[in-house]
Structures are given as structure tokens and as C-alpha cells.
């Protein structure tokens, strides 16, 4: 497993915990709100945990686009770029 795959699996575990589902139930493209009944507070909690675990700050203005695991992972990579 390469570093990016490991990061995605770590992210899956983090998001699954916030959404109170098993990690294997969380698909890459499943809509957090429609399929997992997430609300805005859970979305903010996901951002807070990303900041804590991955040391990356994703602006709350991006929340509307962060609707599934794939989008959150892309934002994580994008905001991690250039960090050492």
C-alpha cells in the first residue's frame, strides 16, 4: 500500500467515525448527507479532525464541495501541497 492509499484509508476511518458508520460501509463517492445522513455539524467536525490528525486547514467555505470521501481526500491533498 502506497502513502496515498494509506492516507485514504486513514481518512476513511476518520470520516466513518464521525458519521458513525463502519469504515467498510463508507464508499469513495457516497454522498455524506444523502447516504449517511450527515448534517453541517458533522461536516465541521470532519474538518476539525482533519486539522488535528493531518495538520492541514481546509477552509469552511469549501464545505459544500466536500460531499464524499473522494472530494475530502482531494481537498486534503490540495491543501497539503507545499507543506514540508
Buried (B, 14 or more C-beta within 10 A) or exposed (E): EEEEEEBBEBBBEBBBBBBEBEBEEBEEEBEBEEBBEBEEEBBEBBBEBBEEEBEBEBEEEBBEEBBBBBBBBEBBEEBBEEEE
